[in-house]
Amino acid sequence: MTAKHHGYALLSAIVALVLGLSAAIYVTAAEHGPGDRRTQGAVTAGHGPYRAAPVSTGVWVGAWAAAPAGGEPGTAADGMAGRTVRNVVHTGVGGSAARVTLSNAYGDRPLTVTHATLAVAAHDDGPAAAPGTLRRLTFGGAAAVVVPAGGQTVSDPVAVAVPADADVLVSVYSPASAGPVTYHPRARQTSYVAEGESTEDTSGAAFTETTPYWRYLTALDVLGDEADGTVVALGDSLTDGVTSTPDANRRWPDALADRLRAALASGDAAPRYAVVNAGISGNRLLADDPRRGASGLNRFTRDVLDRPHVKAVVIDLGINDILRDRALADPRAIVAGLRTLADRAHAHGVKVVGATLMPFRGHRGYSAAREGVRQQVNRAIRTGGLFDEVVDFDKALRDPYDPRSLRPDYDSGDHLHPSDRGYREMARTLNLPKLSGSTPTRA
């Protein structure tokens, strides 16, 4: 037996002993309370008992997430067969145990994962694992899992200290193609690929190829006491952070997570929430797109309501419904779609913060007629009672001398997407205490 495998055997024995001694005070049912996501459509390759997470306090919350946007072009034949994907993701909060969600939403065949691991990164923006942090992932007690086409699976919890504001490595190996690889194309984060099965490579030496995509991985949840709920940012490229600096975590949901951590550290009034990003570049509220994801209406359950202990959602959708409609978009339809999302959130006790649509004069899609639609939608958001709270991104980022345009220092240069400074201003505009609180009763 190699030293590495001897170490894994020793660790497994210790964990089993702790679980056995703790059974009287910590039961599996406590791990799967309200807001917990279960495996959807997964068939395990092998059998074994579902293991409770190691003894800990707190609740499951989202440390990171990315909404699947489509099937990766060029992968229909071979997928990522025979290669290891090492996704690099950044945590908003930490915990003492972790689990991941793997998706085959856009595959056309079952996805067989034979090896998967999780580790804390040794340093920012690299494929090496911090010593002692690599953990093998299992699914229903088995090392392998088969995820049907269109399905997803959640791993068993593993004991690992996951820090807040840190990079985590999630490595996945599949020996065979499942067709198009389910991915998130605008990651703004460098991840890695290795030939062959290299999930347990802690040095990162095998990962010689870089990629701007997240593949298969759609969520990292943690169990701990740093947060008692999750707030989801639902949006398009403005939430996805498409023009933010790569590998710097400067999307506005990242900046919001930074604000929440800082507020709690200083004793300021703020909810103890984790933040996850459910933005998809090019996404629309009302219409599906094979390259830009299911509509906000059609993905709301998966990307918002199914997050662990979701307490609030910030909705910033509608600008692509205006820009991409060959005819002039109907503002009433956009408003009705936003109202539907709010009603669905309220039915699950989730607070809804609605964002006004930001200006885009100077962008190639701008026209006076489209600007008129934006103004009508914003008027309804501000005064129509659609949401529990309103965050006025439009007012915060528009040019005071030309309100139809972004302020120059908040403009990335394309006159639609913010700069890093603009994204920070979006996060700063949110009223932290108003993210929490009960949702009003709706007739």
N, C-alpha and C positions, 0 to 999 in steps of 0.2 A: 504493500500500500504506500503510495507517495505521501510526502509530508502534507501536501495540500489536501488530499482526500482524508488523511488522518485527522487534520484540523477540522474538516467538515463533520466527520463522524463524532468527534468530541463535542463540537458545538451542538450537534443535533441531540446528543445525549443529555447535555446540560439543559437545553430548552425543554426537552421532554420531561425531565425531572421537575423543573420549575412549574410546568403546566400541570403535572400530576399533583404536586403539593398545593397548587392554588385552586384546584377545581372547586373546592368548597366555597370559595369566596368570589370566584369569577367564572361565569358560565357563558357558554357560547351565545345564548340568546341575547345577552347584554351587548354583544358586538354588532347586532343587526337590528338596531332600533329604527325609528323613523328617519327617513332620508337616506338610508343605506341602499346601495345598488347591488342587485344580485346578478349572477351570470345570466346573460340573455342569449339563448340559442347555442350554447356551447356544449359539446359532447367530449368528455374527458377520455383520453387514451390511457386506460388503466383505471384502477379503482383504489380507493383509500378514504379514510374518514376526513371530513372537512375540519381543519384545525382552527381553533379559536386563536385570535391574536394573543401574543404574550401579555402577561399581566401589566396593566397600565391604567391610568385614569384619563378622563377626558372623553372626547367624541371624535368621530371621523369627520374630517373636513377636506376640502379640495386644496392641495398644495400647489397644483398646476393642472392645466387642462388645455386641450386644443381640439376644436371641432373638426371632424373629418370633412374634407372639401370635395373629394372625388377620387377617381382611379388615376394613378400616376401614368401619364403618357409614356408609351414605349415599353410597358411592363406586362402587356396582355399575354404574351407568350410564355415568358420565363419568370415573371415576377422578380422576387429577390432570392430565388431558389439557390441553395448552396452558399449563401453569403450571410454574414452577421451584420445586422443593423445596430449601431450604438447611438441611441437618441440622447441628446443632451438637453435637459430641461431645467428651469430655474424655479426654485421654491419661493412661495410667498410666506409660508409659515412652516414650522418644523413639528416633529413629533417623535415618538418612541417606537412606532411601528408604521409600516407602509404597505400599500397594495397598488396594483396598476390595472388599467383597463386596456385590453388589446382589441382592435377592431378589424373586421373583414367586411365592412359595410359595402365596399365597392368591388370585392372579389366576385368572380363568377364560378368559383370552385371552393371546396372546403380548404381552409388554411390549417396546415399542420405545423404547430410549433413544438419542437422537441427540446429546445433549451432556451431558457430566459433567465436573466439575472438583473439585479439592481445593486447599485453602489453609489456612494457619495463620491463626487469627482475630487481628485487630488488637488486640482487647481482649476481656475476659471478657464473655460473655452479649450479644454483638452480632453482626450479620451482615457487618460490614466485614472485609476481608482485610488481613493485614499486607503491606506493600509487598514486592514481589518473590517472594512465596510461592505465588501462584496457578499451578496446573498443570492443563493439559487431561489428562483420563484417556482412555486407549484400551483396547480389548479385542481381543486378538489382532492388534494393529497398526492396527485400524480405530477411527474416532471413534464409530461407532454400533454398537449391539449389540441383538439380539433375544433376549429371555429367555423361553422357553416357559412356559406356565402350569404352576405347580408347581416351576419350576426356579430356579436362581441362577447368577450369573456372577461371576468374579473379574477385576478389572482388571489390566492390565499394570502393573508397578512404575514409579514416577516418582521422579526425583531431587528430593528436597526435605528440608530440615532440619526434622524434626518434634520439637519440644521435649517433654520429659516434663512432666506436670502442667499442660497447656495445652489450650485449646480449638482444635479443628480444624473447618473448614467443608467439607462434602461436598455439592455441588449437583448435582441431577439434573433433566433436562428430558425429557419424553416428549410427542410431539405428539398421541398417540392414546390412548384408554382401553384398559386391559388388564382391565377389570372391577375387582373389589374391590382396593383398594390394600393391599399387605402392609405391616403397621405394628406398632409397639410403643407401646401406648397410655399407659403409665405412665412416661414418660421422666423426669419430674421435671427437665426441661431445656427451656428455650424454644428452639424452632427457628423457621424463617421460610419464607414462601411469597411468590413474585412472579408477577404476570401475565406471560405470554409467556416467551421464552427469555432468561434473565438469568444464566446460569451463570458468565459472566466479569465480572459486575459486582463490582468490588473495593470500591466505596464502600459497598455494601449499601443504597443509596438505593431500589432497586427493590423491596426486600423489606419491604413495608408491612404484611404480615399475619403474626401470630405463631401458633404452634401448639404444643401440649404433647406432640406425637407425634414419633417418628422414623419416617420413611417410606422404604421400599425398602432402606435401608442397614442391614446386619446385622453388619459387621465392618470394622475398620481395623487392618491389620497394618503393622508397621514392620520394617525391616532395620537392625540395628545391634549394638552390643556392650554396651548397658546391661543386657541380660538374656539368659540362655541357655535360657530355657524359659518356658512359660505355665502358670499355675494358673487353673482355671476354677471359679467359684462357681455351682453349679447349685442353683436353689431356686425359691421362689414369691415372694409379695409381700414377705416378710421379707428376701429377698435383693435383690429389685427396688428396695427402699427406698421403698415407697409413701408413707410418712409422713415421710420426710426433707425437709429444707428445700429447696424448688425452687432450681435454678441454683446450688447450693452444693456439690454432689458430696460428700454426707455419707452415702451408703449404706455398709453395712459393707464391701463389696469395695473401695470408694474408700479407706476408712480403712485397709484392709489394704495397698493399694498405697502409701499414704503411709508406713506402718510399714516396709515393705520398703525403700523408698528411703532413709528415715532411718537404718535399721540399716546399710545398706551405706555410707552417707556417713560414719557414725561408726565403722565398722570392726567392728560387732557381728556375731555369727554369724547369718547369714541366707542363704537361697538367692537367687540372682540371677534372680528370677522376675518376669514381668509378670502382672497380674491382669486377667481379663475377667469380666464379669457376665452369667450366663446365667439370671437370674431372670425369671419371668413371674408377674405378679400373678394370684392365683387358681389357679395351676397345681397339678396333682395328680400324684402318682407313678404311679398305676395307670390313670387314666381320661383320655381326650381330652376337650376342650371346645372348641367352635368359637369361643368368645370368649376363652378363656384358654389356648389353645395345646395342642399335642400333649402327651401325658403325658410324664413324665420318662423312662419306659421307651422311648417311641417317638421322642423327640427326642435321646436321649443321643449317638448317633453324630454327628448334625449339629451339636449345640451344645457338645459336649465333645470327642469323639475327633477331629473334623475341624479343631479349632483348631490353629494352627501350633506345633509343638514343645511339645505339652501334656505336662507332667510330673506334674501332680497335679490332683485335683478335690476340692472340698469340697462334700458333698451335704447339703442341708438341705431335704428334702422329706418330706411325709407329713401335715402339719397339716391341709391342705385335704381329704385323703382322710378324715380324721376329721370335720371340720366339715361337709362337703358331702354325706356319705352319708346318705340319708334313713333308711336302716336303720342299725343300729350297725355301724361299720366293724370288719372282722376284723383284729386286730393281726397275726395270722400272715401274712395276705396282704401287709400293708405291709412286714413284716420280709422276706418272701420277695422282694418287689420291690426292696428295698434291697440284698439279697444278689445279686440278678441284676445290678444296676448295678455293684457291686463286682467281680463276676466278669468282666464285660465290660471294665471298666477294666484289671484285671490282665492280661487277655489281650493288651492293647496296651502293657503295661509302665507303666501310669499308677498313681501312688500315690493311695490313697483315704482321705480324712479324712471321717468321718461326724459329723454334728451332732445332738445331742439336740434334741427338740422342746420349744419354750419354752411356759410356762404361758399360759392364756387365761381364767382365771376372771374374770367380770365382762363378758366379751364376749357378745353376743346368742346365739352358738352354743354357749355353755357348758352342759354338763350333767355330773352326777356320772358317768354312764356313759361319756361321751366322755373325761372326765378319766381314767377307768380304762384306756381304750384307750391314751391317751398314755403313761401310766405303764408299761404293758406294753411298748410299743414302745421307750421309753427304756431300760428294763431290758435289752432285747435288744441295743440299741446299745452300752450300757456293758459288758456282760458276755458277749455272744454271739459275739464274735470276727468280727463282720461286716466290720470295717474295719481298715485298717492303723493308723490313729490315730483318736482320738475327741476332738472339741472339745465341751465341755459347756456349750452356750449356756443350757440350762435352769438349771444351777447358778449360772452367772454372772449371770443377769438376774432370777432369781426373788426374790420378797420373802421375806427370812428369817423374817418373822413370819407369812407365809401363802404357803407354797411353791407353792400352786396359782395364784398371781397374779404378775404382773410387779412388780418393785420400782417404787414410784411415780415416782421420778426417771428410770427407764428406760422408762416407759410413755408412749406418745404421747397417751393419753387414751381410746383405744378398747379398751384391755385385751388387745390382741392384737399390735399392731405397736409396735416400739420408738420412742422419741424419738431425736433426733440423738445424745444422750449414750448411749442404749442401743445404737445402731449402733456407736459408737466402742468400747463395751465388748465387743461381739461380736468386733470385729477384734482387740482387745487380748487376748482369751482364746485366740486361736490361737497355738500354739507355732511360731514361725517356723522354727527349725532342723528340726522334724519334718515340715515340708512337703516336704522333699527326702529323698533316700535311696532305696534300691532297694525294690521291692515283694517281699514274701515269696512263695515258691513255694507254690501251692495244689494240693492233691491233687485 
